[in-house]
Amino acid sequence: MSIMNVIRARRSVRKYKSETVDDAVINEILEAARWAPSGLNNQPWRFVVIKDKKFKEDLSRLTHYSSIIASADFCIAVFYNHDSGYHRDKDLMSIGAAIENMLLYSHDEGIGSVWLGEILKNKDKVNELLSIDNRNEFVALIAFGYPDENPQGERKKMSELILKVF
Ligand SMILES: Cc1cc2nc3c(=O)[nH]c(=O)nc-3n(C[C@H](O)[C@H](O)[C@H](O)COP(=O)(O)O)c2cc1C
């Protein structure tokens, strides 16, 4: 698919088939994240891959969106590594770019995903559950799996988005 087709066709997928995603594909999803841009090329992102059913169930109890996590084939928890960070806003935007790379690459591979933020209300509990130290701040959970729905979210009109053109 052309990059623009991938960008335009990707949607958040919240229902998944029971089919398993190959480890090789999971590694490529992480590879897509690894090549994201970051301020000073500091690469402040860190990842935990969660395939284990019990860990998924325990994570799902920490958010309102539990059924999404429980039905996902796997999840990637994304952390902000404070030791490599230099500017919170810029670091978090870089991490957002890494996440978007994962969403787009997955879509192109026929894998659905959704970026979950509501679980951040329990960020300390996520660190505890995954045994991750507090120098790595939990900032997002991404659920992945082969899609069992075809959502069609819309967007604002371009005219609402452009504040000015000089
Ligand atoms: C920072 C962020 C947090 C999000 N948190 C959640 C969430 O907790 N639960 C959920 O179902 N979707 C969540 N989403 C997905 C958005 O709802 C979704 O991207 C948006 O509605 C646009 O739809 P689309 O991704 O299908 O284009 C989140 C997306 C972002 C970028």
The ligand as an SDF file (V2000), in Angstrom:
LIG
                    3D

 31 33  0  0  0  0  0  0  0  0999 V2000
   -3.4650    9.4780   23.2530 C   0  0  0  0  0  0  0  0  0  0  0  0
   -4.5840    8.5530   22.8260 C   0  0  0  0  0  0  0  0  0  0  0  0
   -5.3100    7.8840   23.7900 C   0  0  0  0  0  0  0  0  0  0  0  0
   -6.3370    7.0100   23.4300 C   0  0  0  0  0  0  0  0  0  0  0  0
   -6.9840    6.3150   24.4040 N   0  0  0  0  0  0  0  0  0  0  0  0
   -7.9550    5.4240   24.0590 C   0  0  0  0  0  0  0  0  0  0  0  0
   -8.5770    4.6280   25.0530 C   0  0  0  0  0  0  0  0  0  0  0  0
   -8.2390    4.6700   26.2370 O   0  0  0  0  0  0  0  0  0  0  0  0
   -9.5560    3.7680   24.6540 N   0  0  0  0  0  0  0  0  0  0  0  0
   -9.9200    3.6400   23.3360 C   0  0  0  0  0  0  0  0  0  0  0  0
  -10.8060    2.8310   23.0370 O   0  0  0  0  0  0  0  0  0  0  0  0
   -9.3200    4.3910   22.3530 N   0  0  0  0  0  0  0  0  0  0  0  0
   -8.3500    5.2620   22.6910 C   0  0  0  0  0  0  0  0  0  0  0  0
   -7.7030    5.9850   21.7180 N   0  0  0  0  0  0  0  0  0  0  0  0
   -8.0800    5.8200   20.2970 C   0  0  0  0  0  0  0  0  0  0  0  0
   -8.9000    7.0320   19.8220 C   0  0  0  0  0  0  0  0  0  0  0  0
  -10.1900    6.9640   20.3760 O   0  0  0  0  0  0  0  0  0  0  0  0
   -8.9510    7.0260   18.2790 C   0  0  0  0  0  0  0  0  0  0  0  0
   -7.6510    7.1370   17.7690 O   0  0  0  0  0  0  0  0  0  0  0  0
   -9.8040    8.1810   17.7430 C   0  0  0  0  0  0  0  0  0  0  0  0
  -11.1370    8.0540   18.1200 O   0  0  0  0  0  0  0  0  0  0  0  0
   -9.7340    8.2620   16.2310 C   0  0  0  0  0  0  0  0  0  0  0  0
  -10.1750    7.0570   15.6570 O   0  0  0  0  0  0  0  0  0  0  0  0
   -9.2590    6.1840   14.6890 P   0  0  0  0  0  0  0  0  0  0  0  0
   -8.0090    5.8230   15.4240 O   0  0  0  0  0  0  0  0  0  0  0  0
  -10.0880    4.9700   14.3660 O   0  0  0  0  0  0  0  0  0  0  0  0
   -8.9490    7.0060   13.4720 O   0  0  0  0  0  0  0  0  0  0  0  0
   -6.6700    6.8470   22.0650 C   0  0  0  0  0  0  0  0  0  0  0  0
   -5.9100    7.5130   21.0870 C   0  0  0  0  0  0  0  0  0  0  0  0
   -4.8770    8.3280   21.4690 C   0  0  0  0  0  0  0  0  0  0  0  0
   -4.0310    8.9850   20.3790 C   0  0  0  0  0  0  0  0  0  0  0  0
  1  2  1  0
  2  3  1  0
  2 30  2  0
  3  4  2  0
  4  5  1  0
  4 28  1  0
  5  6  2  0
  6  7  1  0
  6 13  1  0
  7  8  2  0
  7  9  1  0
  9 10  1  0
 10 11  2  0
 10 12  1  0
 12 13  2  0
 13 14  1  0
 14 15  1  0
 14 28  1  0
 15 16  1  0
 16 17  1  0
 16 18  1  0
 18 19  1  0
 18 20  1  0
 20 21  1  0
 20 22  1  0
 22 23  1  0
 23 24  1  0
 24 25  2  0
 24 26  1  0
 24 27  1  0
 28 29  2  0
 29 30  1  0
 30 31  1  0
M  END
$$$$
